[in-house]
Amino acid sequence: MIGPTINVSDDTELMLKELQERKQKWDKLKQFQPILSITTGASLLIVIYLLYRQVIVRSGGNAIMILDLLISNKLLCSLLLACISLFLYASNRSREMEKAKSKYEDLRIEAIERLEASWLKDVKSEARDQISSFLSKEYDINIVYKN
């Protein structure tokens, strides 16, 4: 395990490493999500503005002319396609982020249950305290309580 040298079993050490990796993956996904949402929103606003200025104003309400102007404007069509693609990608990343969060939370709860210690000071509780403080300081992982 990267961190304090504590005498724990190999499977516990692997579980704690996996917990650290899952937390880092979730943090990475969580960090990228606002940028993706802002980009999607900005592209949507640009598409709406161009649609209004280039198509709706020029057509005068004629449905056939709206369709003709929309199809003939390559910039607008490509921006509309990019906006739809960004929206689908953002929603997919959001689902992926939620899945990573739930996997991290499940493993964190399992780690808490595995490392349960007595309230009395002994070797097991000291090891748990060392692991808990290390994970909290280095990776911002809470294994003190479940909720």
C-alpha positions in Angstrom: 0.0 0.0 0.0 1.2 3.5 -0.7 1.3 5.2 2.6 1.9 4.0 6.2 3.4 0.6 6.6 0.8 -1.2 8.6 0.6 -4.9 9.1 -2.6 -5.7 7.2 -3.6 -8.7 5.1 -2.9 -8.7 1.4 -6.5 -8.6 0.4 -7.1 -5.6 2.7 -4.2 -3.8 1.1 -5.5 -4.6 -2.4 -8.9 -3.3 -1.4 -7.5 0.0 -0.1 -5.5 0.4 -3.3 -8.6 -0.2 -5.3 -10.5 2.3 -3.1 -7.8 4.9 -3.9 -8.0 4.3 -7.6 -11.8 4.5 -7.7 -11.7 7.8 -5.8 -9.2 9.2 -8.3 -11.3 8.0 -11.2 -14.5 9.5 -9.7 -12.7 12.8 -9.0 -11.4 13.0 -12.6 -14.8 12.4 -14.0 -16.4 14.9 -11.6 -13.8 17.6 -12.5 -14.5 17.3 -16.2 -18.3 17.4 -16.0 -18.8 21.1 -15.5 -16.6 22.0 -18.4 -18.5 19.6 -20.6 -21.9 21.0 -19.4 -20.8 24.7 -20.0 -19.5 23.8 -23.5 -22.8 22.0 -24.4 -24.9 25.0 -23.1 -22.8 27.5 -25.0 -23.1 25.6 -28.2 -26.8 25.3 -27.7 -27.1 29.1 -27.2 -25.1 29.6 -30.4 -27.3 27.2 -32.4 -30.5 28.9 -31.1 -29.2 32.3 -32.0 -28.0 31.3 -35.5 -31.3 29.4 -36.0 -33.2 32.5 -35.2 -31.1 35.0 -37.2 -30.3 32.8 -40.2 -33.5 30.8 -40.6 -36.6 32.0 -38.7 -36.2 35.7 -39.5 -35.5 35.1 -43.2 -38.3 32.6 -43.7 -41.1 34.8 -42.4 -42.9 31.8 -40.9 -43.0 29.7 -44.1 -42.4 26.1 -43.0 -41.0 25.0 -46.4 -38.6 28.0 -46.5 -37.5 27.2 -42.9 -36.6 23.7 -43.9 -34.8 24.9 -47.1 -32.8 27.5 -45.2 -31.9 25.1 -42.4 -30.7 22.4 -44.9 -28.8 24.9 -47.0 -26.9 26.5 -44.1 -23.9 24.1 -43.6 -22.5 25.9 -40.6 -25.8 25.7 -38.8 -26.3 22.1 -39.6 -22.8 21.2 -38.4 -23.3 23.2 -35.2 -26.6 21.5 -34.6 -25.0 18.1 -35.1 -22.1 19.1 -32.8 -24.6 20.3 -30.2 -26.6 17.1 -30.2 -23.3 15.1 -30.1 -22.1 17.1 -27.1 -25.4 16.7 -25.3 -25.3 12.9 -25.8 -21.7 12.7 -24.7 -22.4 14.8 -21.6 -25.3 12.7 -20.6 -23.2 9.5 -21.1 -20.4 11.0 -19.0 -22.9 11.9 -16.3 -24.1 8.3 -16.2 -20.5 7.1 -16.1 -19.7 9.5 -13.3 -22.7 8.3 -11.2 -21.7 4.7 -11.8 -18.1 5.5 -10.7 -19.5 7.2 -7.6 -21.7 4.3 -6.6 -18.8 1.8 -7.1 -16.5 4.0 -5.0 -19.2 4.3 -2.3 -19.9 0.6 -2.2 -16.2 -0.2 -1.8 -15.8 2.5 0.8 -18.6 1.0 2.9 -17.0 -2.4 2.5 -13.7 -1.1 3.7 -15.4 0.5 6.7 -17.0 -2.8 7.6 -13.8 -4.8 7.1 -11.7 -2.4 9.2 -14.2 -2.2 12.1 -12.3 -2.0 15.3 -13.2 -2.0 19.0 -13.6 1.3 20.8 -10.8 0.2 23.1 -7.2 1.1 22.2 -5.4 -1.9 20.8 -3.3 -2.8 17.8 -6.2 -3.2 15.5 -7.8 0.2 16.4 -4.4 1.9 16.0 -3.9 0.4 12.6 -7.4 1.5 11.6 -6.7 5.0 12.9 -3.5 5.2 10.8 -5.2 4.0 7.7 -8.1 6.3 8.2 -6.0 9.4 8.7 -3.7 8.6 5.8 -6.6 8.0 3.3 -8.3 11.2 4.6 -5.2 13.4 4.2 -3.8 12.0 0.9 -6.9 11.1 -1.0 -9.9 12.7 0.8 -11.4 9.3 1.4 -13.6 9.0 4.5 -13.5 5.5 6.1 -14.6 6.8 9.6 -18.4 6.5 9.0 -20.6 5.2 6.3 -23.0 8.1 5.6 
